[in-house]
Amino acid sequence: RVPALTVSLDVLDELELDHRAALVLAQVDGTTPLSRVLGESCLERGDALRTVCDLVERRILVLRQPK
C-alpha cells in the first residue's frame, strides 16, 4: 500500500498534529510504499504504524494500491 494525503497542504497546516505525525507526513509523497515511509520516519516501527493508523482514522491519509 501507498499512503497519500487526503487534504491539501493548507488544510494540513491548520490541523493539530504531534511530532510523530509530522515525522510520518514528511515522508508521504503519494508514491512511496508504506514500508519505506515507516522506515524513514525516524520512529520505532510500532510508533510509526500507530501514527499512520491514527492519520487514516482522522482521514488525513489513505492507503492506496500501488500504481
C-alpha positions in Angstrom: 0.0 0.0 0.0 1.0 3.6 -0.6 -0.1 6.3 1.9 -1.4 9.5 0.3 -2.7 12.8 1.7 -6.5 13.4 1.6 -6.2 17.1 2.4 -4.3 20.0 0.9 -1.1 21.3 2.5 -3.0 24.5 3.5 -5.5 22.4 5.5 -2.7 20.2 6.9 -1.1 23.4 8.4 -4.3 24.1 10.3 -4.6 20.6 11.9 -3.3 19.7 15.3 -0.5 17.2 14.7 2.1 15.9 17.1 5.8 15.5 16.2 5.2 11.8 15.3 2.6 12.7 12.8 4.9 15.4 11.4 7.7 12.9 11.0 5.5 10.4 9.2 3.8 13.0 7.0 7.2 14.3 5.9 7.8 11.0 4.2 4.4 10.8 2.4 4.5 11.8 -1.3 1.8 9.6 -2.7 4.2 7.2 -4.4 6.4 5.9 -1.6 5.3 2.5 -0.2 4.1 2.3 3.4 7.1 0.1 4.4 9.5 2.8 3.3 7.5 5.6 4.9 7.6 3.7 8.2 11.3 3.0 7.9 12.3 6.5 7.0 10.1 8.3 9.6 12.8 8.1 12.3 10.3 6.5 14.7 10.2 3.0 16.0 8.2 0.8 13.6 5.4 0.3 16.1 5.1 4.0 16.8 5.2 4.9 13.1 2.5 2.3 12.3 0.2 3.5 15.1 0.7 7.1 13.8 -0.2 6.1 10.3 -3.3 4.3 11.7 -4.3 7.4 13.6 -3.9 9.6 10.5 -6.0 7.2 8.5 -8.7 7.2 11.2 -8.6 11.0 11.1 -9.0 10.8 7.3 -5.7 12.7 6.8 -4.2 9.8 5.0 -5.5 7.0 2.8 -3.7 3.8 1.8 -3.9 3.2 -1.9 -2.9 0.3 -4.1 0.5 1.0 -5.8 0.4 2.0 -9.4 
